[in-house]
Amino acid sequence: MWKEENNRLVASFKFANFTQAFSFMTEVAFVCERMDHHPDWQNVYNQVHIHLSTHSDGNKVTDKDHQLAAEIDKIYLRRKTK
């Protein structure tokens, strides 16, 4: 799901509707707070676009980004199978 481009991990997630997309973002937000690592992201109706990089490490991709991406994937896959 994730691609590395321009020193960022990038992924897009599609849902049935806005409510599902926003619910996904809410769950991801709690993980981000716990990890103290926050994405650049955008929501347009049923789609969520996420860009990850470590700002404190020169805006490049680090293990912290890969760890957060893996957590985001888990949330998405769990919600997708419901």
C-alpha positions in Angstrom: 0.0 0.0 0.0 2.8 2.4 0.8 5.2 4.0 -1.7 8.3 6.0 -0.9 8.5 9.2 -2.9 10.1 12.6 -2.3 11.4 11.5 1.2 8.0 10.5 2.3 5.9 7.3 2.7 2.7 7.8 0.8 -0.6 5.9 0.8 -4.3 6.4 0.0 -7.2 4.6 1.6 -10.7 4.3 0.2 -13.9 3.7 2.2 -17.6 3.3 1.4 -18.4 6.8 2.7 -17.2 9.8 4.7 -18.2 8.4 8.1 -16.1 5.3 7.6 -13.1 7.4 6.4 -13.4 9.8 9.3 -13.7 6.9 11.8 -10.5 5.4 10.4 -8.8 8.8 10.8 -10.0 9.0 14.4 -8.6 5.5 15.2 -5.3 6.4 13.5 -5.1 9.6 15.5 -5.0 7.7 18.8 -2.1 5.6 17.5 -0.3 8.7 16.3 -0.7 10.3 19.8 0.6 7.1 21.5 3.6 7.0 19.2 4.1 10.8 19.3 4.4 10.7 15.5 1.9 12.6 13.4 1.1 12.4 9.7 0.4 15.0 7.0 -3.0 13.8 5.8 -6.0 14.8 3.8 -9.6 13.6 3.7 -11.8 14.0 0.7 -15.2 12.4 1.2 -14.4 8.6 1.3 -10.7 8.8 0.7 -7.8 9.4 3.1 -4.4 10.4 1.8 -1.4 10.0 4.2 2.2 11.2 3.9 4.7 10.2 6.5 8.2 11.6 7.2 10.1 12.3 10.4 10.2 16.1 10.7 12.7 16.0 13.6 15.1 13.9 11.5 15.3 16.3 8.5 12.0 15.4 6.9 13.0 12.0 5.7 11.7 8.4 6.1 12.8 6.7 9.2 11.9 3.5 11.1 9.3 5.6 13.0 7.5 6.2 9.7 7.6 2.5 8.8 6.3 1.5 12.3 3.4 4.0 12.0 2.6 2.8 8.4 2.4 -0.8 9.7 0.0 0.3 12.4 -2.2 2.2 9.9 -2.3 -0.8 7.7 -3.5 -3.0 10.5 -6.3 -0.6 11.3 -7.3 -0.3 7.6 -7.3 -4.1 7.1 -9.3 -4.7 10.2 -11.9 -2.1 9.2 -12.0 -3.4 5.6 -12.9 -6.9 6.7 -15.9 -5.8 8.8 
